[in-house]
Amino acid sequence: MKKVILTVGVIFALLTSVVFSYGADSVTSGGSEFPKIEAMTQSEDWFDPSNGKYMFPITPDSPEWKNFQTHNEMVEACTIPEDLLKSISTKDLIQLVLDYPLLNEFRCFNSYEEGLEVLKTNFNGLQELLRRKDGATGLVNAYCSIPVTKASTIPQEVANEVNAAEFSDKKFTLILNQLKETNRAEYNSFYKGIADVNKTQFIELLLSSEAISLSSSELKTYENNFNLKEKLRSKTSLYKNSANQTRATITLKTPSGKVVPTSLYAVDNPEFSSAQIAQITADYKRTYPNATVLRNASNVYNCHSYAWYKQSLPNRVWLNDCGTYRFDTNSYKVVTVPKGGDKIFYAASLGGHSGIVATAGSTAATSTIKSKWGQGPLMQHKTLYVPSNYTAGTTLFRLR
């Protein structure tokens, strides 16, 4: 997967994913075809009369969420019923988009723009927002109204724990549970800080992309009051071009000695801060409760690098594409029955995803996998319990 770095706040990761497909029915938005996903809930479930707001009836804090075993189930639980989708105001729709439990998945792919495309495919709320003429203006208003919680709200004990190169998932969870019992306000502030950063940076990304945009007259109206000029007019204020990354000072080779082109990988990218590591790791831990965090979030290596190049630390190689390894038949053979240590590749048009079989089942789909989730944590998980929607299937590779 290519590396793109967001230069302000929490840096969002490119993640990877898996093997399921939706039905053939689709809806059109902005010239693109999107699968039609059936909602798991009814429209009346979405309105909370106690606060007069529309809210997701099932979230990562709901008991039902912890029962989900695939990403597809999460997507269905977050799909807005069609009758509500057409009647809800743009302001309320934007709030639902920003509260989308899987919002962090725009960090998951070859670029953040590609991450947006996947979100558009999976979430009908974003599809609807992109159809609305007042969507961009509403997003700017929402952007300006979010009071971003500072990173200092992250509890020091959490930051200390996550700052370690490797840490105990049980200990990390214990610290958060203790915080929840002893200081609920700080605990809530911790997760609110994650949500606020997610929301503001998602809006920056959306408004700076081709998916949605402000006209020059609308931009002029806002830029002086809200300092949006650089953020919305120039992507260079938000991103580093991948060509400017530190290029490799080492040579990667497959087990048989085939050289990996240096254009496919980068070395010594800047690491996250302790606060960013804490926020990103906690976000994934909360969203995917049935996966186990093996190692904290990191900006310096990714799934392909972990699976094909090096599993131990230090590993400071970000491998954009693992094709050189996969196609080296002198190094690897394709197998159908998994065993521990096999490489697994999730095929997709957006770079794919790689992992290692931790516990072999009778098939790839029934196995347990260890994989690095983009710039997120190293996770152990069931094969289909990963973000996004790779649909072309998985392939197992075994060292000859």
C-alpha atoms as a printed R data frame, in Angstrom:
    type eleno elety resid chain resno       x       y       z
1   ATOM     1    CA   MET     A     1   0.000   0.000   0.000
2   ATOM     2    CA   LYS     A     2   1.294   3.461  -0.826
3   ATOM     3    CA   LYS     A     3   2.073   5.756   2.050
4   ATOM     4    CA   VAL     A     4   0.375   9.138   2.467
5   ATOM     5    CA   ILE     A     5   0.935  11.089   5.675
6   ATOM     6    CA   LEU     A     6  -1.468  13.548   7.257
7   ATOM     7    CA   THR     A     7   0.650  16.257   8.841
8   ATOM     8    CA   VAL     A     8  -1.674  17.630  11.551
9   ATOM     9    CA   GLY     A     9  -3.149  15.884  14.579
10  ATOM    10    CA   VAL     A    10  -3.616  12.150  14.577
11  ATOM    11    CA   ILE     A    11  -2.252  10.563  11.408
12  ATOM    12    CA   PHE     A    12  -4.773   8.261   9.898
13  ATOM    13    CA   ALA     A    13  -3.731   4.840   8.719
14  ATOM    14    CA   LEU     A    14  -4.227   2.804   5.610
15  ATOM    15    CA   LEU     A    15  -5.817  -0.395   6.655
16  ATOM    16    CA   THR     A    16  -6.711  -3.547   4.924
17  ATOM    17    CA   SER     A    17  -9.372  -6.047   4.640
18  ATOM    18    CA   VAL     A    18 -11.338  -8.835   3.407
19  ATOM    19    CA   VAL     A    19 -13.506 -11.217   1.577
20  ATOM    20    CA   PHE     A    20 -17.201 -10.658   1.313
21  ATOM    21    CA   SER     A    21 -19.451  -9.331  -1.402
22  ATOM    22    CA   TYR     A    22 -22.683  -7.428  -1.479
23  ATOM    23    CA   GLY     A    23 -25.618  -7.958  -3.793
24  ATOM    24    CA   ALA     A    24 -25.745  -6.868  -7.376
25  ATOM    25    CA   ASP     A    25 -28.201  -4.034  -6.745
26  ATOM    26    CA   SER     A    26 -26.508  -0.664  -6.591
27  ATOM    27    CA   VAL     A    27 -27.147   3.032  -6.338
28  ATOM    28    CA   THR     A    28 -25.412   5.798  -8.219
29  ATOM    29    CA   SER     A    29 -23.667   8.773  -6.589
30  ATOM    30    CA   GLY     A    30 -21.425  11.168  -8.440
31  ATOM    31    CA   GLY     A    31 -21.115   8.799 -11.379
32  ATOM    32    CA   SER     A    32 -19.950   5.858  -9.278
33  ATOM    33    CA   GLU     A    33 -21.783   2.606  -8.659
34  ATOM    34    CA   PHE     A    34 -22.271   1.547  -5.049
35  ATOM    35    CA   PRO     A    35 -23.709  -1.711  -3.719
36  ATOM    36    CA   LYS     A    36 -27.078  -1.484  -2.045
37  ATOM    37    CA   ILE     A    37 -26.777  -2.700   1.540
38  ATOM    38    CA   GLU     A    38 -29.850  -3.581   3.536
39  ATOM    39    CA   ALA     A    39 -30.275  -1.829   6.875
40  ATOM    40    CA   MET     A    40 -30.347  -3.994  10.001
41  ATOM    41    CA   THR     A    41 -32.593  -1.522  11.875
42  ATOM    42    CA   GLN     A    42 -35.803   0.475  11.374
43  ATOM    43    CA   SER     A    43 -35.971   4.251  10.953
44  ATOM    44    CA   GLU     A    44 -37.744   4.709  14.295
45  ATOM    45    CA   ASP     A    45 -34.722   3.169  16.036
46  ATOM    46    CA   TRP     A    46 -32.552   6.078  14.962
47  ATOM    47    CA   PHE     A    47 -34.215   8.976  16.773
48  ATOM    48    CA   ASP     A    48 -33.512   9.567  20.457
49  ATOM    49    CA   PRO     A    49 -36.373  11.627  21.939
50  ATOM    50    CA   SER     A    50 -34.379  12.278  25.118
51  ATOM    51    CA   ASN     A    51 -32.015  14.612  23.256
52  ATOM    52    CA   GLY     A    52 -33.900  15.207  20.005
53  ATOM    53    CA   LYS     A    53 -31.060  13.797  17.901
54  ATOM    54    CA   TYR     A    54 -30.587  11.074  15.332
55  ATOM    55    CA   MET     A    55 -28.104   8.494  16.557
56  ATOM    56    CA   PHE     A    56 -26.763   5.115  15.478
57  ATOM    57    CA   PRO     A    57 -28.837   2.515  17.351
58  ATOM    58    CA   ILE     A    58 -25.891   0.088  17.384
59  ATOM    59    CA   THR     A    59 -22.366   1.337  18.149
60  ATOM    60    CA   PRO     A    60 -19.109  -0.162  19.460
61  ATOM    61    CA   ASP     A    61 -20.487   0.462  22.958
62  ATOM    62    CA   SER     A    62 -23.573  -1.705  22.290
63  ATOM    63    CA   PRO     A    63 -23.711  -5.365  23.388
64  ATOM    64    CA   GLU     A    64 -24.734  -6.376  19.845
65  ATOM    65    CA   TRP     A    65 -21.514  -4.938  18.390
66  ATOM    66    CA   LYS     A    66 -19.397  -7.359  20.390
67  ATOM    67    CA   ASN     A    67 -21.289 -10.272  18.808
68  ATOM    68    CA   PHE     A    68 -20.306  -9.298  15.256
69  ATOM    69    CA   GLN     A    69 -17.822 -11.685  13.695
70  ATOM    70    CA   THR     A    70 -17.345 -10.000  10.305
71  ATOM    71    CA   HIS     A    71 -16.939  -6.526   8.945
72  ATOM    72    CA   ASN     A    72 -20.047  -7.044   6.828
73  ATOM    73    CA   GLU     A    73 -22.190  -7.258   9.968
74  ATOM    74    CA   MET     A    74 -20.763  -3.942  11.188
75  ATOM    75    CA   VAL     A    75 -21.573  -2.288   7.867
76  ATOM    76    CA   GLU     A    76 -25.144  -3.566   7.908
77  ATOM    77    CA   ALA     A    77 -25.661  -2.339  11.485
78  ATOM    78    CA   CYS     A    78 -24.546   1.152  10.423
79  ATOM    79    CA   THR     A    79 -26.662   1.339   7.254
80  ATOM    80    CA   ILE     A    80 -29.337   4.053   7.440
81  ATOM    81    CA   PRO     A    81 -32.869   2.944   6.472
82  ATOM    82    CA   GLU     A    82 -33.863   4.322   3.065
83  ATOM    83    CA   ASP     A    83 -36.926   6.239   4.258
84  ATOM    84    CA   LEU     A    84 -34.869   8.058   6.896
85  ATOM    85    CA   LEU     A    85 -32.066   8.709   4.428
86  ATOM    86    CA   LYS     A    86 -34.391  10.662   2.156
87  ATOM    87    CA   SER     A    87 -36.158  12.666   4.868
88  ATOM    88    CA   ILE     A    88 -33.356  13.624   7.255
89  ATOM    89    CA   SER     A    89 -32.008  17.187   7.135
90  ATOM    90    CA   THR     A    90 -28.511  17.793   5.806
91  ATOM    91    CA   LYS     A    91 -27.374  19.038   9.212
92  ATOM    92    CA   ASP     A    92 -28.554  15.870  10.933
93  ATOM    93    CA   LEU     A    93 -27.165  13.716   8.126
94  ATOM    94    CA   ILE     A    94 -23.723  15.300   8.522
95  ATOM    95    CA   GLN     A    95 -23.805  14.532  12.232
96  ATOM    96    CA   LEU     A    96 -24.557  10.883  11.464
97  ATOM    97    CA   VAL     A    97 -21.703  10.787   8.941
98  ATOM    98    CA   LEU     A    98 -19.308  12.212  11.528
99  ATOM    99    CA   ASP     A    99 -20.560   9.742  14.151
100 ATOM   100    CA   TYR     A   100 -20.208   6.769  11.778
101 ATOM   101    CA   PRO     A   101 -18.679   3.998  13.928
102 ATOM   102    CA   LEU     A   102 -16.407   2.892  11.060
103 ATOM   103    CA   LEU     A   103 -15.199   6.379  10.181
104 ATOM   104    CA   ASN     A   104 -11.625   5.402  10.995
105 ATOM   105    CA   GLU     A   105 -11.583   3.229   7.883
106 ATOM   106    CA   PHE     A   106 -10.755   6.163   5.645
107 ATOM   107    CA   ARG     A   107  -7.212   5.526   6.891
108 ATOM   108    CA   CYS     A   108  -7.138   2.096   5.360
109 ATOM   109    CA   PHE     A   109  -5.916   2.151   1.795
110 ATOM   110    CA   ASN     A   110  -3.367   3.260  -0.785
111 ATOM   111    CA   SER     A   111  -4.272   6.868  -0.084
112 ATOM   112    CA   TYR     A   112  -6.821   8.710   2.008
113 ATOM   113    CA   GLU     A   113  -8.725   9.494  -1.186
114 ATOM   114    CA   GLU     A   114  -9.074   5.775  -1.855
115 ATOM   115    CA   GLY     A   115 -10.194   5.367   1.737
116 ATOM   116    CA   LEU     A   116 -12.994   7.824   0.993
117 ATOM   117    CA   GLU     A   117 -14.046   5.727  -1.981
118 ATOM   118    CA   VAL     A   118 -14.352   2.676   0.259
119 ATOM   119    CA   LEU     A   119 -16.373   4.624   2.834
120 ATOM   120    CA   LYS     A   120 -18.671   5.772   0.036
121 ATOM   121    CA   THR     A   121 -19.108   2.176  -1.048
122 ATOM   122    CA   ASN     A   122 -19.910   0.907   2.438
123 ATOM   123    CA   PHE     A   123 -21.906   3.762   3.967
124 ATOM   124    CA   ASN     A   124 -25.100   5.033   2.374
125 ATOM   125    CA   GLY     A   125 -25.082   8.089   4.631
126 ATOM   126    CA   LEU     A   126 -21.969   9.417   2.916
127 ATOM   127    CA   GLN     A   127 -23.410   8.539  -0.491
128 ATOM   128    CA   GLU     A   128 -26.484  10.640   0.298
129 ATOM   129    CA   LEU     A   129 -24.426  13.548   1.646
130 ATOM   130    CA   LEU     A   130 -22.423  13.696  -1.575
131 ATOM   131    CA   ARG     A   131 -25.653  14.038  -3.552
132 ATOM   132    CA   ARG     A   132 -26.800  17.101  -1.623
133 ATOM   133    CA   LYS     A   133 -25.999  20.548  -2.954
134 ATOM   134    CA   ASP     A   134 -25.683  22.025   0.524
135 ATOM   135    CA   GLY     A   135 -23.357  19.239   1.699
136 ATOM   136    CA   ALA     A   136 -20.079  21.157   1.406
137 ATOM   137    CA   THR     A   137 -21.408  24.254   3.144
138 ATOM   138    CA   GLY     A   138 -22.869  22.108   5.896
139 ATOM   139    CA   LEU     A   139 -19.539  20.343   6.368
140 ATOM   140    CA   VAL     A   140 -17.706  23.639   6.803
141 ATOM   141    CA   ASN     A   141 -20.237  24.740   9.424
142 ATOM   142    CA   ALA     A   142 -19.808  21.419  11.213
143 ATOM   143    CA   TYR     A   143 -16.018  21.733  10.995
144 ATOM   144    CA   CYS     A   144 -16.061  25.133  12.610
145 ATOM   145    CA   SER     A   145 -18.327  24.010  15.456
146 ATOM   146    CA   ILE     A   146 -16.243  21.046  16.661
147 ATOM   147    CA   PRO     A   147 -14.160  21.911  19.752
148 ATOM   148    CA   VAL     A   148 -11.214  19.576  19.309
149 ATOM   149    CA   THR     A   149 -10.096  18.024  22.582
150 ATOM   150    CA   LYS     A   150  -6.383  18.444  23.115
151 ATOM   151    CA   ALA     A   151  -4.093  15.450  23.234
152 ATOM   152    CA   SER     A   152  -3.284  16.239  26.877
153 ATOM   153    CA   THR     A   153  -6.613  14.653  27.813
154 ATOM   154    CA   ILE     A   154  -5.086  11.240  27.140
155 ATOM   155    CA   PRO     A   155  -4.397   9.685  30.553
156 ATOM   156    CA   GLN     A   156  -0.676   9.519  31.200
157 ATOM   157    CA   GLU     A   157  -0.777   5.871  32.232
158 ATOM   158    CA   VAL     A   158  -2.427   5.006  28.929
159 ATOM   159    CA   ALA     A   159   0.141   6.988  26.949
160 ATOM   160    CA   ASN     A   160   2.973   5.348  28.878
161 ATOM   161    CA   GLU     A   161   1.604   1.878  28.253
162 ATOM   162    CA   VAL     A   162   0.960   2.365  24.551
163 ATOM   163    CA   ASN     A   163   4.282   4.130  24.018
164 ATOM   164    CA   ALA     A   164   6.107   0.847  24.524
165 ATOM   165    CA   ALA     A   165   7.187  -0.883  21.327
166 ATOM   166    CA   GLU     A   166   5.068  -3.862  22.344
167 ATOM   167    CA   PHE     A   167   2.535  -3.983  25.137
168 ATOM   168    CA   SER     A   168   0.029  -6.227  26.838
169 ATOM   169    CA   ASP     A   169  -3.459  -5.859  25.417
170 ATOM   170    CA   LYS     A   170  -4.832  -7.111  28.741
171 ATOM   171    CA   LYS     A   171  -2.890  -4.465  30.658
172 ATOM   172    CA   PHE     A   172  -4.001  -1.724  28.286
173 ATOM   173    CA   THR     A   173  -7.636  -2.798  28.674
174 ATOM   174    CA   LEU     A   174  -7.248  -3.017  32.449
175 ATOM   175    CA   ILE     A   175  -5.941   0.553  32.614
176 ATOM   176    CA   LEU     A   176  -8.895   1.861  30.599
177 ATOM   177    CA   ASN     A   177 -11.376  -0.146  32.686
178 ATOM   178    CA   GLN     A   178  -9.863   1.201  35.896
179 ATOM   179    CA   LEU     A   179 -10.067   4.709  34.496
180 ATOM   180    CA   LYS     A   180 -13.698   4.117  33.569
181 ATOM   181    CA   GLU     A   181 -14.487   3.141  37.178
182 ATOM   182    CA   THR     A   182 -12.417   5.789  38.956
183 ATOM   183    CA   ASN     A   183 -12.705   8.810  36.674
184 ATOM   184    CA   ARG     A   184 -15.557   8.527  34.217
185 ATOM   185    CA   ALA     A   185 -15.150  12.126  33.071
186 ATOM   186    CA   GLU     A   186 -11.531  11.549  32.066
187 ATOM   187    CA   TYR     A   187 -12.456   8.268  30.405
188 ATOM   188    CA   ASN     A   188 -15.202   9.971  28.372
189 ATOM   189    CA   SER     A   189 -12.846  12.818  27.531
190 ATOM   190    CA   PHE     A   190 -10.286  10.318  26.262
191 ATOM   191    CA   TYR     A   191 -12.699   8.796  23.756
192 ATOM   192    CA   LYS     A   192 -14.213  12.164  22.906
193 ATOM   193    CA   GLY     A   193 -10.715  13.343  22.026
194 ATOM   194    CA   ILE     A   194 -10.404  10.474  19.554
195 ATOM   195    CA   ALA     A   195 -13.819  11.229  18.061
196 ATOM   196    CA   ASP     A   196 -13.150  14.955  17.732
197 ATOM   197    CA   VAL     A   197  -9.877  14.443  15.917
198 ATOM   198    CA   ASN     A   198 -11.452  11.846  13.638
199 ATOM   199    CA   LYS     A   199 -14.266  14.210  12.736
200 ATOM   200    CA   THR     A   200 -12.205  17.323  12.041
201 ATOM   201    CA   GLN     A   201  -9.612  15.540   9.965
202 ATOM   202    CA   PHE     A   202 -12.245  13.602   8.041
203 ATOM   203    CA   ILE     A   203 -13.934  16.889   7.097
204 ATOM   204    CA   GLU     A   204 -10.583  18.371   6.051
205 ATOM   205    CA   LEU     A   205  -9.959  15.343   3.891
206 ATOM   206    CA   LEU     A   206 -13.438  15.346   2.374
207 ATOM   207    CA   LEU     A   207 -13.432  19.041   1.547
208 ATOM   208    CA   SER     A   208  -9.944  18.891   0.064
209 ATOM   209    CA   SER     A   209 -10.808  15.900  -2.125
210 ATOM   210    CA   GLU     A   210 -12.658  15.769  -5.409
211 ATOM   211    CA   ALA     A   211 -15.570  14.022  -3.735
212 ATOM   212    CA   ILE     A   212 -17.090  17.269  -2.498
213 ATOM   213    CA   SER     A   213 -15.982  20.854  -2.867
214 ATOM   214    CA   LEU     A   214 -16.846  24.472  -2.186
215 ATOM   215    CA   SER     A   215 -17.266  26.967  -4.979
216 ATOM   216    CA   SER     A   216 -14.784  29.830  -5.042
217 ATOM   217    CA   SER     A   217 -17.440  32.243  -3.746
218 ATOM   218    CA   GLU     A   218 -18.345  29.917  -0.856
219 ATOM   219    CA   LEU     A   219 -14.686  29.439  -0.020
220 ATOM   220    CA   LYS     A   220 -14.107  33.195   0.044
221 ATOM   221    CA   THR     A   221 -17.011  33.573   2.485
222 ATOM   222    CA   TYR     A   222 -15.440  31.155   4.958
223 ATOM   223    CA   GLU     A   223 -11.691  31.436   4.546
224 ATOM   224    CA   ASN     A   224 -11.097  34.696   6.399
225 ATOM   225    CA   ASN     A   225 -13.188  33.785   9.429
226 ATOM   226    CA   PHE     A   226 -12.185  30.160   9.774
227 ATOM   227    CA   ASN     A   227  -8.690  30.005   8.276
228 ATOM   228    CA   LEU     A   228  -9.697  27.374   5.740
229 ATOM   229    CA   LYS     A   229  -7.751  28.839   2.863
230 ATOM   230    CA   GLU     A   230  -4.676  26.633   3.039
231 ATOM   231    CA   LYS     A   231  -6.578  23.570   4.200
232 ATOM   232    CA   LEU     A   232  -9.055  23.600   1.347
233 ATOM   233    CA   ARG     A   233  -7.128  25.182  -1.501
234 ATOM   234    CA   SER     A   234  -3.948  23.190  -1.329
235 ATOM   235    CA   LYS     A   235  -3.503  19.556  -0.449
236 ATOM   236    CA   THR     A   236   0.127  20.263   0.329
237 ATOM   237    CA   SER     A   237  -1.017  21.776   3.636
238 ATOM   238    CA   LEU     A   238  -2.566  18.424   4.577
239 ATOM   239    CA   TYR     A   239  -0.402  15.803   2.942
240 ATOM   240    CA   LYS     A   240   3.132  14.894   2.081
241 ATOM   241    CA   ASN     A   241   3.529  13.545  -1.400
242 ATOM   242    CA   SER     A   242   4.670   9.948  -1.280
243 ATOM   243    CA   ALA     A   243   7.555  10.840  -3.614
244 ATOM   244    CA   ASN     A   244   9.018  12.990  -0.834
245 ATOM   245    CA   GLN     A   245   9.261  10.135   1.636
246 ATOM   246    CA   THR     A   246  12.618   8.902   2.788
247 ATOM   247    CA   ARG     A   247  13.586   6.232   0.286
248 ATOM   248    CA   ALA     A   248  15.204   2.944   1.124
249 ATOM   249    CA   THR     A   249  18.787   2.753   2.265
250 ATOM   250    CA   ILE     A   250  18.556  -1.045   2.343
251 ATOM   251    CA   THR     A   251  17.887  -3.595  -0.363
252 ATOM   252    CA   LEU     A   252  14.905  -5.913   0.049
253 ATOM   253    CA   LYS     A   253  15.154  -9.408  -1.389
254 ATOM   254    CA   THR     A   254  12.807 -12.369  -1.513
255 ATOM   255    CA   PRO     A   255  14.021 -15.642   0.088
256 ATOM   256    CA   SER     A   256  15.356 -16.800  -3.298
257 ATOM   257    CA   GLY     A   257  17.276 -13.551  -3.747
258 ATOM   258    CA   LYS     A   258  15.007 -11.656  -6.128
259 ATOM   259    CA   VAL     A   259  15.411  -7.911  -5.592
260 ATOM   260    CA   VAL     A   260  12.341  -5.849  -4.674
261 ATOM   261    CA   PRO     A   261  12.264  -2.555  -6.656
262 ATOM   262    CA   THR     A   262  13.026   0.415  -4.413
263 ATOM   263    CA   SER     A   263  10.013   2.232  -5.856
264 ATOM   264    CA   LEU     A   264   7.808  -0.182  -3.885
265 ATOM   265    CA   TYR     A   265   9.023   0.661  -0.401
266 ATOM   266    CA   ALA     A   266  10.137   3.451   1.894
267 ATOM   267    CA   VAL     A   267  12.346   3.405   4.989
268 ATOM   268    CA   ASP     A   268  12.446   5.545   8.141
269 ATOM   269    CA   ASN     A   269   9.155   7.384   7.883
270 ATOM   270    CA   PRO     A   270   8.460   9.523  10.970
271 ATOM   271    CA   GLU     A   271   6.821   7.693  13.868
272 ATOM   272    CA   PHE     A   272   3.657   8.859  15.623
273 ATOM   273    CA   SER     A   273   3.811  10.732  18.897
274 ATOM   274    CA   SER     A   274   2.858   8.898  22.092
275 ATOM   275    CA   ALA     A   275  -0.497  10.697  22.099
276 ATOM   276    CA   GLN     A   276  -1.219   9.688  18.520
277 ATOM   277    CA   ILE     A   277  -0.251   6.073  19.211
278 ATOM   278    CA   ALA     A   278  -2.595   6.021  22.214
279 ATOM   279    CA   GLN     A   279  -5.496   7.523  20.284
280 ATOM   280    CA   ILE     A   280  -5.144   5.316  17.213
281 ATOM   281    CA   THR     A   281  -4.639   2.114  19.196
282 ATOM   282    CA   ALA     A   282  -7.594   2.804  21.474
283 ATOM   283    CA   ASP     A   283  -9.775   3.614  18.465
284 ATOM   284    CA   TYR     A   284  -9.123   0.259  16.828
285 ATOM   285    CA   LYS     A   285  -9.409  -1.600  20.105
286 ATOM   286    CA   ARG     A   286 -12.846  -0.095  20.714
287 ATOM   287    CA   THR     A   287 -14.110  -0.614  17.153
288 ATOM   288    CA   TYR     A   288 -12.885  -4.212  16.834
289 ATOM   289    CA   PRO     A   289 -13.405  -5.785  20.283
290 ATOM   290    CA   ASN     A   290 -13.070  -9.342  18.980
291 ATOM   291    CA   ALA     A   291  -9.554  -8.774  17.669
292 ATOM   292    CA   THR     A   292  -6.519  -8.775  19.957
293 ATOM   293    CA   VAL     A   293  -3.916  -6.006  19.909
294 ATOM   294    CA   LEU     A   294  -0.465  -7.607  19.697
295 ATOM   295    CA   ARG     A   295   1.563  -4.465  19.119
296 ATOM   296    CA   ASN     A   296   0.687  -0.785  19.199
297 ATOM   297    CA   ALA     A   297  -0.069   1.468  16.225
298 ATOM   298    CA   SER     A   298   2.909   2.504  14.140
299 ATOM   299    CA   ASN     A   299   3.555   4.742  11.167
300 ATOM   300    CA   VAL     A   300   6.808   3.096  10.066
301 ATOM   301    CA   TYR     A   301   5.757  -0.350   8.783
302 ATOM   302    CA   ASN     A   302   2.601  -1.861   7.307
303 ATOM   303    CA   CYS     A   303   0.872  -5.179   6.613
304 ATOM   304    CA   HIS     A   304   2.954  -6.236   3.600
305 ATOM   305    CA   SER     A   305   6.192  -5.377   5.369
306 ATOM   306    CA   TYR     A   306   5.169  -7.351   8.454
307 ATOM   307    CA   ALA     A   307   3.997 -10.424   6.548
308 ATOM   308    CA   TRP     A   308   6.653 -10.673   3.835
309 ATOM   309    CA   TYR     A   309   9.714  -8.794   5.082
310 ATOM   310    CA   LYS     A   310  10.089  -8.877   8.866
311 ATOM   311    CA   GLN     A   311   7.875  -9.777  11.815
312 ATOM   312    CA   SER     A   312  10.255  -8.686  14.579
313 ATOM   313    CA   LEU     A   313  11.140  -5.169  15.671
314 ATOM   314    CA   PRO     A   314  12.716  -2.932  14.646
315 ATOM   315    CA   ASN     A   315  11.023  -2.885  11.260
316 ATOM   316    CA   ARG     A   316  11.040   0.510   9.578
317 ATOM   317    CA   VAL     A   317  10.058  -0.562   6.066
318 ATOM   318    CA   TRP     A   318   6.754   0.449   4.508
319 ATOM   319    CA   LEU     A   319   6.114  -1.915   1.583
320 ATOM   320    CA   ASN     A   320   3.581  -0.539  -0.896
321 ATOM   321    CA   ASP     A   321   3.144  -3.733  -2.892
322 ATOM   322    CA   CYS     A   322   4.038  -7.368  -2.150
323 ATOM   323    CA   GLY     A   323   3.813  -8.634  -5.734
324 ATOM   324    CA   THR     A   324   7.549  -9.302  -5.996
325 ATOM   325    CA   TYR     A   325   7.244 -11.787  -3.137
326 ATOM   326    CA   ARG     A   326   3.959 -13.361  -4.247
327 ATOM   327    CA   PHE     A   327   5.087 -13.950  -7.809
328 ATOM   328    CA   ASP     A   328   8.447 -15.423  -6.850
329 ATOM   329    CA   THR     A   329   7.671 -19.104  -7.422
330 ATOM   330    CA   ASN     A   330  11.202 -20.024  -6.391
331 ATOM   331    CA   SER     A   331  10.421 -18.715  -2.909
332 ATOM   332    CA   TYR     A   332   6.737 -19.498  -2.369
333 ATOM   333    CA   LYS     A   333   4.127 -21.972  -3.513
334 ATOM   334    CA   VAL     A   334   0.357 -21.487  -3.426
335 ATOM   335    CA   VAL     A   335  -1.474 -23.858  -1.063
336 ATOM   336    CA   THR     A   336  -5.132 -24.425  -0.268
337 ATOM   337    CA   VAL     A   337  -5.004 -25.980   3.213
338 ATOM   338    CA   PRO     A   338  -3.506 -23.543   5.729
339 ATOM   339    CA   LYS     A   339  -0.935 -24.168   8.401
340 ATOM   340    CA   GLY     A   340   0.671 -21.846  10.918
341 ATOM   341    CA   GLY     A   341   3.200 -19.462   9.404
342 ATOM   342    CA   ASP     A   342   1.661 -19.370   5.916
343 ATOM   343    CA   LYS     A   343   1.349 -15.966   4.299
344 ATOM   344    CA   ILE     A   344  -2.183 -14.895   3.410
345 ATOM   345    CA   PHE     A   345  -2.947 -12.283   0.787
346 ATOM   346    CA   TYR     A   346  -6.314 -10.545   0.545
347 ATOM   347    CA   ALA     A   347  -6.764  -9.592  -3.113
348 ATOM   348    CA   ALA     A   348  -8.203  -6.185  -3.998
349 ATOM   349    CA   SER     A   349  -7.937  -3.346  -6.456
350 ATOM   350    CA   LEU     A   350  -6.534  -1.032  -3.773
351 ATOM   351    CA   GLY     A   351  -3.258  -2.789  -2.995
352 ATOM   352    CA   GLY     A   352  -4.560  -5.729  -1.027
353 ATOM   353    CA   HIS     A   353  -3.734  -6.827   2.477
354 ATOM   354    CA   SER     A   354  -1.275  -9.340   3.875
355 ATOM   355    CA   GLY     A   355  -1.013 -11.350   7.063
356 ATOM   356    CA   ILE     A   356   0.367 -14.526   8.588
357 ATOM   357    CA   VAL     A   357  -1.645 -17.551   9.679
358 ATOM   358    CA   ALA     A   358  -1.431 -17.722  13.471
359 ATOM   359    CA   THR     A   359  -3.811 -20.647  14.028
360 ATOM   360    CA   ALA     A   360  -4.775 -22.800  11.078
361 ATOM   361    CA   GLY     A   361  -8.357 -23.864  10.488
362 ATOM   362    CA   SER     A   362  -9.591 -26.276   7.874
363 ATOM   363    CA   THR     A   363  -9.734 -23.379   5.395
364 ATOM   364    CA   ALA     A   364  -8.311 -19.871   5.169
365 ATOM   365    CA   ALA     A   365 -11.692 -18.438   6.186
366 ATOM   366    CA   THR     A   366 -11.753 -20.426   9.448
367 ATOM   367    CA   SER     A   367  -8.195 -19.553  10.471
368 ATOM   368    CA   THR     A   368  -6.802 -16.913  12.804
369 ATOM   369    CA   ILE     A   369  -4.522 -14.288  11.284
370 ATOM   370    CA   LYS     A   370  -1.878 -11.874  12.537
371 ATOM   371    CA   SER     A   371  -1.717  -8.711  10.446
372 ATOM   372    CA   LYS     A   372  -0.663  -5.094  10.752
373 ATOM   373    CA   TRP     A   373  -3.664  -2.851  10.090
374 ATOM   374    CA   GLY     A   374  -2.079  -0.090   8.024
375 ATOM   375    CA   GLN     A   375  -0.806   2.603  10.344
376 ATOM   376    CA   GLY     A   376  -2.881   0.998  13.101
377 ATOM   377    CA   PRO     A   377  -1.924  -1.821  15.472
378 ATOM   378    CA   LEU     A   378  -0.675  -5.315  14.817
379 ATOM   379    CA   MET     A   379  -3.775  -7.437  15.412
380 ATOM   380    CA   GLN     A   380  -4.698 -11.092  15.797
381 ATOM   381    CA   HIS     A   381  -8.122 -11.748  14.311
382 ATOM   382    CA   LYS     A   382 -10.421 -14.112  12.470
383 ATOM   383    CA   THR     A   383  -9.865 -13.957   8.729
384 ATOM   384    CA   LEU     A   384 -13.034 -11.991   7.964
385 ATOM   385    CA   TYR     A   385 -12.864  -9.734  11.019
386 ATOM   386    CA   VAL     A   386 -10.953  -6.871   9.447
387 ATOM   387    CA   PRO     A   387 -11.875  -3.424   8.107
388 ATOM   388    CA   SER     A   388 -13.156  -2.666   4.590
389 ATOM   389    CA   ASN     A   389 -14.379  -4.772   1.719
390 ATOM   390    CA   TYR     A   390 -11.868  -6.719  -0.309
391 ATOM   391    CA   THR     A   391 -13.977  -9.052  -2.398
392 ATOM   392    CA   ALA     A   392 -11.663 -11.002  -4.688
393 ATOM   393    CA   GLY     A   393 -10.752 -13.654  -2.125
394 ATOM   394    CA   THR     A   394  -7.665 -14.805  -0.278
395 ATOM   395    CA   THR     A   395  -4.610 -16.779  -1.375
396 ATOM   396    CA   LEU     A   396  -2.263 -18.766   0.871
397 ATOM   397    CA   PHE     A   397   1.490 -18.868   0.226
398 ATOM   398    CA   ARG     A   398   3.991 -21.240   1.808
399 ATOM   399    CA   LEU     A   399   7.769 -20.902   1.834
400 ATOM   400    CA   ARG     A   400   9.369 -23.596  -0.310
